[in-house]
């Protein structure tokens, strides 16, 4: 009996569009640590701020060293010179990872990447977790800026102070300071320092061990919290795509338009060769549900056509003037000649009120009679 009920729900089109997947998030796929500093950098825009400024955030994935530049616009013409300035200071990276914002999809940025010689990698659309290094840095950064606004201080100066404090202490994932991993030396601060004359351990092995352990803990906690499961969606399957914006609570969770999976790379799924999202945004349906949804669309189209009035059966309306009872000024329109309608004006006797003012018929009371 339970199996029959479960099968009936799976083949119900309305049930599939209204019910979200219980385990729709795939397990975390942790990225590998680059072979050295300043090889892979993650970029992200933060803002706009109350001053109409944007923050262009860049984070080195090996050392976790953050760079923040203040820009007035997020266009490609504003982004390229800033990134070129950072590259001229720190060197040319191998890969630049970004989201799918307008400056990173422009032809100018594509030409800039080809001329400079780095690989531009765009993450899955509508899935900021794929750019976690830059996205996660937003929280402490915006917290420091909000604190400056509350205390009525210069937010730019407080931001630079926060960056100094973030780069100097050891990072929780690597166990080393971002400054040391990028420049191979410790930064000079107000704290007393001791000269290191002893032989240093191999930093790269220590960093990789700490990084691997930190990512394992994050993955285990995230997968347990999200109850993650591997997606069974394959190329050729019929799926429903989750709506990004729902107008009200009565609208279904998924779009009622069935789509065909045309490509899949890891957790990135492309449907109808046009839309790319994370696998958690799709729900696999059976052929029976797809046929029911297509049939519902056909029936809705037929009902819409039946509700249309044919021109030969349009009703005629006759109204009289509510003031004097005389026939209203009417417009007679012939269906054969709609471009040049014939206008027939009826005589009208003006009505004089007690005060002596002449009452005129409002123009909005005119009507049209279709012959």
C-alpha positions in Angstrom: 0.0 0.0 0.0 2.8 2.4 0.9 4.6 1.7 -2.4 1.4 2.4 -4.4 0.9 5.7 -2.6 4.6 6.7 -3.2 4.3 5.8 -6.9 1.1 7.8 -7.2 2.7 10.9 -5.7 5.7 10.5 -8.0 3.4 10.5 -11.0 1.3 13.5 -9.8 2.3 16.6 -11.7 1.1 19.1 -9.2 2.7 17.2 -6.3 6.1 17.3 -8.1 5.9 21.1 -8.8 4.8 22.0 -5.2 7.1 19.7 -3.2 10.8 20.5 -2.8 13.4 17.8 -2.7 14.1 16.6 0.8 17.8 16.0 0.1 18.5 18.4 -2.8 22.0 19.6 -1.8 25.0 17.6 -3.0 28.0 16.9 -0.7 30.7 19.6 -0.5 33.4 19.3 -3.1 36.5 20.8 -1.5 39.0 22.4 -3.8 42.6 21.4 -3.8 45.2 23.7 -2.4 47.3 25.4 -5.1 50.9 24.4 -5.5 52.1 27.8 -4.4 51.1 31.4 -3.5 49.5 33.7 -6.0 48.5 31.0 -8.5 44.8 31.0 -8.0 42.9 34.1 -6.8 39.2 34.5 -6.1 37.5 37.8 -6.9 34.2 39.2 -5.8 32.3 42.6 -5.6 30.9 43.8 -2.3 28.5 46.7 -2.2 27.2 49.2 -2.9 28.1 51.1 0.2 26.2 54.2 1.5 28.9 56.3 -0.2 28.0 54.6 -3.6 31.4 52.8 -3.6 32.0 49.2 -4.3 34.7 47.0 -2.9 36.6 44.8 -5.3 37.8 41.8 -3.2 40.6 39.5 -4.2 41.8 36.6 -2.1 44.8 34.3 -2.7 43.6 30.7 -2.3 47.0 29.5 -1.0 47.9 32.0 1.6 44.4 33.5 2.2 46.0 37.0 1.7 43.1 39.5 1.0 43.3 42.6 -1.2 40.5 45.1 -1.3 40.3 48.0 -3.8 37.6 50.7 -3.8 35.9 51.3 -7.1 33.1 53.6 -8.2 31.5 51.2 -10.7 31.4 47.5 -11.4 31.7 47.9 -15.2 34.5 46.1 -17.1 36.2 49.4 -17.9 36.5 50.1 -14.1 37.4 46.6 -13.1 40.2 45.9 -15.7 42.5 48.8 -14.6 42.2 47.9 -10.9 43.0 44.2 -11.6 45.9 45.3 -13.9 47.3 47.4 -11.0 47.1 44.4 -8.6 48.8 42.1 -11.1 51.6 44.6 -11.7 52.2 44.7 -7.9 51.9 41.0 -7.0 52.6 39.2 -10.3 50.5 37.3 -12.9 48.3 34.5 -11.5 47.5 31.3 -13.3 43.7 31.4 -12.6 41.3 34.1 -11.7 38.0 32.8 -10.4 34.9 35.0 -10.4 31.1 34.9 -10.4 29.0 35.6 -13.5 28.6 39.3 -13.0 28.4 41.7 -16.0 32.1 42.8 -15.9 33.3 39.2 -16.0 31.1 38.3 -18.9 32.1 41.2 -21.1 34.2 40.9 -24.3 36.7 43.4 -22.8 37.5 41.2 -19.8 37.8 38.2 -22.1 40.4 40.0 -24.3 42.2 41.2 -21.2 42.5 37.7 -19.8 43.8 36.4 -23.2 46.4 39.3 -23.5 47.6 38.8 -19.9 47.8 35.0 -20.2 45.7 33.9 -17.2 42.7 31.5 -17.2 39.4 33.1 -16.3 37.2 30.6 -14.5 33.5 31.5 -13.9 31.6 29.6 -11.2 28.2 28.0 -11.5 25.5 30.7 -11.9 23.4 31.4 -8.8 25.7 29.3 -6.6 28.0 31.6 -4.5 29.4 28.6 -2.5 31.6 27.8 -5.4 33.5 31.0 -4.7 33.7 30.5 -1.0 37.2 32.1 -0.5 36.1 35.5 -1.6 32.4 35.3 -0.5 33.3 34.3 3.1 35.6 37.2 3.4 32.6 39.6 3.0 31.3 38.9 6.5 34.3 40.2 8.6 35.0 42.9 6.1 31.4 44.4 6.1 31.3 44.0 9.9 34.4 46.2 10.3 32.9 48.8 7.9 29.5 48.8 9.7 31.4 49.3 13.0 33.1 52.4 11.6 29.7 53.9 10.4 28.2 53.3 13.9 31.1 55.0 15.6 31.1 57.8 13.0 34.7 57.1 12.0 36.4 57.1 8.6 35.4 53.7 7.2 38.3 53.6 4.7 40.9 54.0 7.4 39.2 51.4 9.6 39.1 49.0 6.6 42.8 49.3 6.1 43.4 48.8 9.8 41.2 45.6 9.6 43.2 44.3 6.6 46.5 44.8 8.6 45.0 42.9 11.5 43.7 40.1 9.2 47.0 39.5 7.4 49.3 39.5 10.4 47.9 36.6 12.7 47.9 32.9 11.7 45.0 31.8 9.7 42.8 29.1 11.2 43.0 26.8 8.1 46.7 27.0 7.3 48.2 27.7 10.8 50.4 30.4 9.3 50.0 34.1 8.7 48.8 35.1 5.2 51.6 37.6 5.0 54.3 35.0 5.6 52.9 32.5 3.1 52.8 35.2 0.4 56.0 37.1 1.0 58.0 34.4 2.9 58.5 36.7 5.9 56.5 37.9 8.9 55.1 41.5 8.9 56.5 44.1 11.2 53.9 45.0 13.8 53.8 46.8 17.2 54.3 43.6 19.0 57.8 42.6 20.0 59.5 40.3 17.7 62.3 37.7 18.1 64.9 36.8 15.5 64.4 33.3 14.1 67.8 31.7 13.8 66.6 28.1 14.1 66.0 26.0 11.1 62.4 26.4 10.0 60.2 23.5 9.2 58.9 23.0 5.7 56.0 25.4 5.6 54.3 23.8 2.6 53.8 20.5 4.3 52.5 22.1 7.4 50.1 24.3 5.4 48.8 21.4 3.4 48.2 19.2 6.5 46.3 22.0 8.3 44.4 23.0 5.2 43.3 19.4 4.5 42.1 18.9 8.1 40.2 22.2 8.1 38.4 21.3 4.9 37.6 17.8 6.1 35.9 19.3 9.2 34.0 21.9 7.2 32.8 19.2 4.7 31.7 16.8 7.4 29.8 19.5 9.3 28.2 21.0 6.1 27.2 17.6 4.7 25.6 16.5 8.0 23.7 19.8 8.4 22.4 19.9 4.8 21.8 16.1 4.7 23.6 16.1 1.4 23.3 13.3 -1.1 24.8 12.8 -4.6 22.4 13.9 -7.4 21.1 11.1 -9.7 20.5 13.5 -12.6 22.0 12.4 -15.8 22.2 13.8 -19.4 18.9 13.2 -21.1 16.7 13.3 -18.0 13.6 15.4 -17.8 13.8 17.8 -14.8 11.9 20.8 -13.3 13.9 23.9 -12.4 13.4 25.6 -9.0 12.0 29.1 -9.2 14.5 31.8 -8.1 11.7 34.3 -7.3 8.2 33.3 -6.1 5.5 36.0 -6.4 3.4 34.6 -3.5 3.1 31.5 -1.3 0.6 29.9 -3.5 2.9 29.6 -6.5 4.7 26.3 -7.0 8.3 25.7 -5.9 9.4 24.5 -9.4 8.7 25.9 -12.8 6.0 23.9 -14.6 7.9 23.9 -17.8 9.8 20.5 -18.1 13.4 20.8 -19.3 15.9 18.3 -20.8 19.4 17.9 -19.3 21.9 18.6 -22.1 25.2 18.6 -20.2 26.5 17.9 -16.7 30.0 18.6 -15.2 30.2 17.6 -11.6 27.4 19.4 -9.8 26.9 21.9 -12.6 23.9 21.0 -14.8 22.9 22.6 -18.1 19.4 22.2 -19.4 18.1 23.0 -22.9 21.6 24.1 -23.9 20.9 27.5 -22.4 20.4 27.5 -18.6 23.2 26.4 -16.1 22.6 25.9 -12.4 23.7 23.8 -9.6 22.2 20.3 -9.4 20.2 21.3 -6.3 18.1 23.6 -8.4 16.6 20.7 -10.4 14.2 17.9 -9.7 14.1 14.8 -11.8 10.6 13.8 -13.0 9.1 10.8 -14.8 7.8 10.7 -18.3 4.2 10.4 -17.0 4.6 13.7 -15.1 6.1 15.4 -18.1 3.2 14.4 -20.3 0.7 15.6 -17.7 2.4 19.0 -17.5 2.4 19.3 -21.3 -1.2 18.4 -21.4 -2.1 21.0 -18.8 -0.4 23.7 -21.0 -2.4 22.6 -24.0 -5.7 22.7 -22.0 -4.9 26.2 -20.7 -4.2 27.4 -24.2 -7.5 26.0 -25.4 -9.4 27.6 -22.5 -7.8 31.0 -23.3 -8.9 30.7 -26.9 -12.4 29.8 -25.9 -12.7 32.9 -23.7 -12.0 35.2 -26.7 -15.2 36.8 -28.2 -15.6 36.6 -32.0 -16.1 39.9 -33.7 -19.4 38.8 -35.2 -20.9 38.0 -31.7 -19.9 41.1 -29.8 -22.9 42.4 -27.7 -24.4 45.8 -28.4 -24.7 48.3 -25.7 -27.3 51.1 -25.5 -27.2 53.8 -22.9 -29.0 57.1 -22.2 -27.7 60.3 -20.7 -28.2 60.2 -16.9 -28.8 63.9 -16.8 -31.5 64.6 -19.3 -32.5 61.1 -20.5 -31.5 61.9 -24.1 -29.5 59.4 -26.2 -25.8 59.5 -25.5 -23.2 60.6 -28.0 -22.2 57.3 -29.6 -19.5 56.1 -31.9 -20.5 53.5 -34.5 -17.6 51.3 -35.7 -17.9 48.9 -38.5 -15.8 45.7 -38.3 -14.9 46.0 -42.0 -13.6 49.5 -41.6 -11.9 49.9 -38.2 -9.2 52.3 -39.4 -11.8 55.0 -40.3 -14.7 54.7 -38.0 -17.9 56.7 -38.7 -19.0 59.1 -36.0 -22.7 59.9 -35.5 -23.5 62.7 -33.2 -27.0 62.9 -31.7 -28.7 66.3 -30.9 -28.6 67.3 -27.3 -30.4 69.9 -25.4 -28.3 71.7 -22.7 -29.6 71.4 -19.2 -29.5 74.5 -17.0 -29.3 74.0 -13.2 -30.8 76.3 -10.5 -27.7 78.4 -10.3 -27.9 79.0 -14.0 -24.8 76.9 -14.9 -25.1 74.7 -17.9 -24.5 71.0 -17.2 -22.3 69.3 -19.8 -22.1 65.6 -20.4 -18.7 64.1 -19.3 -16.6 62.7 -22.1 -16.0 59.5 -20.1 -19.7 58.5 -20.5 -19.3 58.2 -24.3 -19.8 54.6 -25.5 -19.0 52.7 -28.7 -21.6 50.5 -30.5 -20.3 47.8 -32.8 -22.6 47.2 -35.7 
